[in-house]
Amino acid sequence: MTTALVLSGGGARAAYQVGVLKALGQLLPRTSHNPFPIICGTSAGAINALAIAGRPGPFRLRTRRLEAIWRNLHAEDVYRTDIWGVLKNTLRLSLSLMRSGYGKNRSVALLDNSPLEQLLANYIRFRHIDEAILSGELMAVGTTAMDYISGKSVAFFQGNHESWTRSRRHGIRTGLNIDHLMASSAIPLIFPARAINTRYYGDGAMRQLKPLSPALHLGADRIFVIGVSDNPSHNQTVEAPRHSPSVAQIIGHLLNSAFIDSVESDLETLKAINKLVTTQTAGAAEVTLDTGEQTAASPLKYIDHLCISPTTPIDDIAQEYFHELPQSMKVFLRAIGATKKGGGSSATSYLLFEPGFCRELIQLGYNDAMAQKETIERFFGLRN
């Protein structure tokens, strides 16, 4: 069985994934180097994915190192937080909306994320990915970005697989580098698009209709998914709105639709297919794997999967740590209504790269994973 790790995007919410990976590292044998021959990530999930794939040593040690980064992370380590920097980028973004062609030779965005590029360049060992694939420890590593020219979802992957083309998405075999990570995590309008060869790419969660697809194309028949949405089964009492939605509230829903909804939708489809497989009474059914594509029929296949997602609303946690943000970001987010009263705490959660918030999400991920200890152990064959 070939197991893939799939990490969704979500900005600072991805700290939750670190807690789940930490728990997994403790549950697996100490000598386990990598339980995932295939690793796929999108946006901030791509950063965590390559942080695991791009480091040598036991899996437990890799997760500890990754945790150390997130526990001490500050917003200034990810994007410029000085007042002048934010104001300058806001002005450039405004001018690009009013003047056709402005920013043609330079991608414009609200925030300058050059500090993140330096952080990743110092931490991730891209050479180790080559070595791990050659040794057989890894089959493939992939990260997804959106092509601004075609609007298609592009999965850049490194491994011994062929490239693929499907409806509105491609898989391109290449050697991964810092550009692919920066492109995958470039949230539209918030972080600048990144040029790869002659094309510009943005956050991979945008237009990613089938986030599980890259792992399946790369040969996975089991998938371990770590989401960053509030658990769909968690019943929340939503207070009736008393005002029209704030700008931050609208942005929050747009971000959620990109980073969260597609993962949940794809998991529902996977569950439906698995149910169909298990209820078959005669030979293997023949289906076209990609809806609307004229491709050769393939046998319907059961894909074992396990998804860990937050049991506590992340938006609520973000409200408690709003004060940790740099003054420039607090002013901006308050102006667009990203407060508890304005109903825009979801937008805040994507930018809250601060120790208190990240540490609480790590602990939440760890607790949620440990609460499913027996399920995880069975999934990885550690118990009957």
ZISUL-V718961 format. One record per residue. N is the residue number from 1. SS is DSSP state (@ for helix, = for strand, . for the rest). Layout:
{{N/SS} {N/SS}}
This chain:
{{1/.} {2/.} {3/=} {4/=} {5/=} {6/=} {7/=} {8/.} {9/.} {10/.} {11/@} {12/@} {13/@} {14/@} {15/@} {16/@} {17/@} {18/@} {19/@} {20/@} {21/@} {22/@} {23/@} {24/@} {25/@} {26/@} {27/@} {28/.} {29/.} {30/.} {31/.} {32/.} {33/.} {34/.} {35/.} {36/.} {37/.} {38/=} {39/=} {40/=} {41/=} {42/=} {43/.} {44/@} {45/@} {46/@} {47/@} {48/@} {49/@} {50/@} {51/@} {52/@} {53/@} {54/.} {55/.} {56/.} {57/.} {58/.} {59/@} {60/@} {61/@} {62/@} {63/@} {64/@} {65/@} {66/@} {67/@} {68/@} {69/@} {70/@} {71/@} {72/.} {73/.} {74/.} {75/@} {76/@} {77/@} {78/.} {79/.} {80/.} {81/.} {82/.} {83/@} {84/@} {85/@} {86/@} {87/@} {88/@} {89/@} {90/@} {91/@} {92/@} {93/@} {94/@} {95/@} {96/@} {97/@} {98/@} {99/.} {100/.} {101/.} {102/.} {103/.} {104/.} {105/.} {106/.} {107/.} {108/.} {109/.} {110/.} {111/=} {112/.} {113/.} {114/@} {115/@} {116/@} {117/@} {118/@} {119/@} {120/@} {121/@} {122/@} {123/@} {124/.} {125/.} {126/@} {127/@} {128/@} {129/@} {130/@} {131/@} {132/@} {133/@} {134/@} {135/@} {136/.} {137/.} {138/.} {139/.} {140/=} {141/=} {142/=} {143/=} {144/=} {145/=} {146/=} {147/=} {148/.} {149/.} {150/.} {151/.} {152/.} {153/=} {154/=} {155/=} {156/=} {157/=} {158/=} {159/=} {160/.} {161/.} {162/.} {163/.} {164/=} {165/=} {166/=} {167/.} {168/.} {169/=} {170/=} {171/=} {172/=} {173/=} {174/.} {175/.} {176/.} {177/.} {178/@} {179/@} {180/@} {181/@} {182/@} {183/@} {184/@} {185/.} {186/.} {187/.} {188/.} {189/.} {190/.} {191/=} {192/.} {193/.} {194/=} {195/=} {196/=} {197/.} {198/.} {199/=} {200/=} {201/=} {202/=} {203/=} {204/.} {205/.} {206/.} {207/.} {208/.} {209/.} {210/.} {211/.} {212/.} {213/@} {214/@} {215/@} {216/@} {217/@} {218/.} {219/.} {220/.} {221/.} {222/=} {223/=} {224/=} {225/=} {226/=} {227/=} {228/=} {229/=} {230/=} {231/.} {232/.} {233/.} {234/.} {235/.} {236/.} {237/.} {238/.} {239/.} {240/.} {241/.} {242/.} {243/.} {244/.} {245/.} {246/.} {247/@} {248/@} {249/@} {250/@} {251/@} {252/@} {253/@} {254/@} {255/@} {256/@} {257/@} {258/@} {259/@} {260/@} {261/@} {262/@} {263/@} {264/@} {265/@} {266/@} {267/@} {268/@} {269/@} {270/@} {271/@} {272/@} {273/@} {274/@} {275/@} {276/@} {277/@} {278/@} {279/.} {280/.} {281/.} {282/.} {283/.} {284/.} {285/.} {286/=} {287/=} {288/.} {289/.} {290/.} {291/.} {292/.} {293/.} {294/.} {295/.} {296/.} {297/.} {298/=} {299/=} {300/.} {301/.} {302/.} {303/.} {304/=} {305/=} {306/=} {307/=} {308/=} {309/=} {310/=} {311/.} {312/.} {313/.} {314/@} {315/@} {316/@} {317/@} {318/@} {319/@} {320/@} {321/.} {322/@} {323/@} {324/@} {325/.} {326/.} {327/@} {328/@} {329/@} {330/@} {331/@} {332/@} {333/@} {334/@} {335/@} {336/.} {337/.} {338/.} {339/.} {340/.} {341/.} {342/.} {343/.} {344/.} {345/@} {346/@} {347/@} {348/@} {349/@} {350/@} {351/@} {352/.} {353/.} {354/.} {355/@} {356/@} {357/@} {358/@} {359/@} {360/@} {361/@} {362/@} {363/@} {364/@} {365/@} {366/@} {367/@} {368/@} {369/@} {370/@} {371/@} {372/.} {373/@} {374/@} {375/@} {376/@} {377/@} {378/@} {379/@} {380/.} {381/.} {382/.} {383/.} {384/.}}
